[in-house]
Amino acid sequence: MQGAQLLIPPVAFIIVLLVVIFLNRFFSILSFKNKQSEESKESYACGEDFQEHMIQPDYGQFFPFAFFFTILHVIVLVVATVPIENMQIFAMALIYIIGAVLGLVTLLKR
């Protein structure tokens, strides 16, 4: 097993890091260098001059939706990965799902 030393995680990490640094330097030499004007450094706001921040977005409706989305995806992950052969694990998954549904009900009641 002469090549086994290359599979040790710190050694493999250093090798991959060196390869990535080499590729970065190599492709940066080949890349197209564009001279940026002052206009290209400004932020783009749909063709408008965006000097003052007049828009103040309200994230009050976003966070409940994000939590809803996250909870539902975790529920689907639990349901999809629970082996049905073992009833004890299946019962724990059902308790977890009931708790998640109660969390969703609490989230949506606000």
N, C-alpha and C positions, 0 to 999 in steps of 0.2 A: 504494500500500500504506500507507494511513494507519493502519490498525488493527494493523499488524505490531509496533508498539512494545509493545502490550499482551500479545503472546505471548512476550516475552523472559522467561525463567524468574524472575528476581528481581522483575520488575514483576508478573507473574501471581501469584507467591507473596504479595506484599504486598496485592494486590487481594483474593485469596481470604481472606487473614488478616483483613483489615478487614471483609469480608462476614460471616465466621464470628463475629468479635467483636460486630458489630452484631446478628446473629441471637441470639447468646447473651444479650446485654443485653435485647433485645426479649422473648424468651421467658422470661427470668427474671422480668420484670415480670408476665407473664401466668400464671406457674406458681403452683400451690397451695402456700401456706406452711403447713407443719404444725408445731405446737409439739411438740417432742420431750420426752418425760418421761425420767426417769433410767433407767427400766426399758428403754426402747427403745434406749438407748445401750450396754447391756450385750451381750456376745456371746451368741448362741443356741447351746445345746448339747443339742438334742433334748429340750428341756423340763427339763433338769437344771440345778442350780446348778453352774456350772463354775468353782469357786474355785481348786482346785489342778490343776496339769497332771499328772495321773496317767498319762495315755496317752502313751507314747513310741513313735511309729511307727517301724518299721524299713524303711528304703528299700533295703535290701540286695537285695531281689528286684525292686524297681522299675527300677533303673538298667540292669541287663542287658536287661530287657524293652524299655525305652525305646531303648537302642542297637540292639537287634534290629529294632524297629519302624522306626527311622530308616534303618538300612542297607537294609532291604527296600524302603522307599519310594524311596531313591536308586537302587537297582538297577532298579526299575520305571520310574523317570523316564529313566534312561539307555537302557533297552531300548525304551521307547516313542518316544524322540526321535532315535534313530540312523537315518540314512537307509541303507537296505539297498543302494542302487545303488552306493555306493562301498565296495568290499571292504576297503580299508585302514582306513577309519574303523570298519567293522563288526568287523574283527579287533581293533582297539584296544578296542572296547566289550566284546568277548568276554574279552579279557585283564582288563579292569576287573571284569567280572562274576565271573571266576574268583578274582580277588583278594578281592572282597567275600564270596564263598562261603567262602573260607579264613578270612576274618575272622569270619564267623558260626560256623564250626566251632570256631574258637578261643574265641569268646565262650560257646558252649554247652558246651564241655568242662569249664568251671570247675565 
